Amino acid sequence: MSVNLHSFTQYAPGSSRKILDNINLTVEDGAFIALVGPSGAGKTSLLRAIGGLSPVYAGQLLIDDLPIGHSDLPKRKTGFVFQNYALFRHMSVARNISFGLDVLPRKQRPDRAAITARVQDLLELIQLPHLADARPDQLSGGQRQRVALARALATEPKLLLLDEPFGALDPIVRRTIRRWLRELHDKLGLTTILVTHDHEEALDIADRLVVMQDGRIVQDADATTLNTSPQTPFVMQFLGETLEFAGKIQDGQFIPEDTDALPFPVSEKNGKTIVFIRPCDVQFISGKGMAHILSRSRNPNGLYHYAVQTTQRALDITTPMPTEISEGEQFGLDISHGKIFSNLP
Amino acid sequence: MTTARFSISRFLLCGCSYAVVLLMLLLPLVLIFTEALRQGLSAAVSALLEPDALAAIRLTAFVTVIVTVTNTLGGIAAAWCLTKYSFAGKRFLIMLIELPISVSPVIAGLIWLLLFGQEGWWGNWLAAHNMQIAFAVPGIVLATLFVTFPYVTRTLMPYMEQQGRDAEEAAFLLGANFWQTLWQVTLPDARWALLSGILLTTARAIGEFGAVSVVSGHIPGVTETMPLHIETLYNGYQTVAAFSMAALLALCAMSTVLLRTLFEHSFRKQPS
């Protein structure tokens, strides 16, 4: 199922504050996209709008080229998994999963045996066949999460909307479920939109990331594009650790305020600016400055960590490659791989 | 030292509470039953089988059923509106719903007399159309409805508040319509709170005296509910009959309270 939003705007109830501001978004059939951004960016509001939970808006919201709520649009083709799962706590796991089928009009409803078989299939899919009769409050977070997913999948939706589905899970379960979800998406031919504030998770699972800030989409691109050409400093900072070097451009040269950072040629116009750079892109050039390493260590994730003291300040640099600079040796910082945003205010 | 003093004060406090409860609550109950059974069980039973007594019991049952059903439906609707939606005048509406708790039942009865009585606003119109509300069963039903209106709403509201809208939204997204959501999701989840509210309404409807007394007109066998009939019997020096009826009323009230306590117990055991 494809989703299209054109200049979609939504206001906070009873005020003129925009929760979503002129959103233009296209999600093709079969895509797996992630809505990322800090809390309050409007990710969940956008997801709820796509799910049809926000009836009041301005602009266009098309599902399969039909306006949402249109009578020709097949109902129950959207599966929604809530942040806190929203399981029906007075029903067993099996009843929770079959709910979407139980409430179908009699003519469309499969018979009892078919529903039971479907529930059993889904329970096996989520690897919890032994918990059919359990109550939601007897399950662990990861199990509840999977039941919520099974419930959303029972009506065979084509569009799956997930609101921070891994929020309450521990890192190991998180990784397993993430992979499992991606496989499921591919197997069932779903269109999936996932909301998360964890950019690593998003990079890992989604084809495309939609970065949001203050109710707007800042950038909509795949992981590689986001890495090589982030649109704004915010996108760059949100997607990973970033170092900033203030300075000025003079006659085609960037001259950092940090005297131990080395000037490098640029094509931008003269004036003050800031260079943004990933710590791992900073190179140590021996003999060209007064910077030195205060301490070095290797993190459990395999990265090398250096505490660097320059004349003006202290920097933390984490990088996958060890440096050949030795203790007490002085060096300069090559930041020519950094990025200058000429559209800065 | 301190713990010892604490346990002494605790003992004293508990002792006092028990003494008060025994004296103020249990003693009257015991008294009712001893008075009722003073001339033996058969005398008490035959007093209850008098035509006027039977009529009073029937009327009370009739009123209680109508009032409980109506106020349960109204209470669910009100609690739903007040907790799941936000709209202008919501606080005012909550205040209005609580009004019957704070207003004296006598005033609740008077309101209906002022509206529907012969001297009331609509009295002439009603008389012209041959309808009798004041000093008749409809008046009694209306008065009882008014007095017992808040109970279902007030017991449901805190629970529905903490329910939130998530489960309902999930049901909607799974294709359930409004009624399916109400009957299969919202109410089953709030069932203990709802039952507790219904029982409270029932208990109050059975025992209502003040409001009913004003609108009923005390016509024996016609507009006398059980509490009113007790008063009539007592004033007519029919002590055994009065206390038999009172004992029956007390039994009804006690069983509803007992049921409610049981429900609340299982409600609290249910993990949230």
Chai-1 contact restraints between the chains, C-beta under 6 A:
chainA,res_idxA,chainB,res_idxB,connection_type,confidence,min_distance_angstrom,max_distance_angstrom,comment,restraint_id
A,L53,B,E169,contact,1.0,0.0,6.0,A-B,restraint_1
A,K75,B,G175,contact,1.0,0.0,6.0,A-B,restraint_2
A,R76,B,G175,contact,1.0,0.0,6.0,A-B,restraint_3
A,F80,B,L173,contact,1.0,0.0,6.0,A-B,restraint_4
A,F82,B,D166,contact,1.0,0.0,6.0,A-B,restraint_5
A,A86,B,D166,contact,1.0,0.0,6.0,A-B,restraint_6
A,A86,B,A167,contact,1.0,0.0,6.0,A-B,restraint_7
A,A86,B,A170,contact,1.0,0.0,6.0,A-B,restraint_8
A,F88,B,A167,contact,1.0,0.0,6.0,A-B,restraint_9
A,F88,B,V185,contact,1.0,0.0,6.0,A-B,restraint_10
A,H90,B,P188,contact,1.0,0.0,6.0,A-B,restraint_11
A,H90,B,D189,contact,1.0,0.0,6.0,A-B,restraint_12
A,F99,B,L174,contact,1.0,0.0,6.0,A-B,restraint_13
A,G100,B,L174,contact,1.0,0.0,6.0,A-B,restraint_14
A,G100,B,G175,contact,1.0,0.0,6.0,A-B,restraint_15
A,V103,B,G175,contact,1.0,0.0,6.0,A-B,restraint_16
A,V103,B,A176,contact,1.0,0.0,6.0,A-B,restraint_17
A,V103,B,Q180,contact,1.0,0.0,6.0,A-B,restraint_18
A,D137,B,P271,contact,1.0,0.0,6.0,A-B,restraint_19
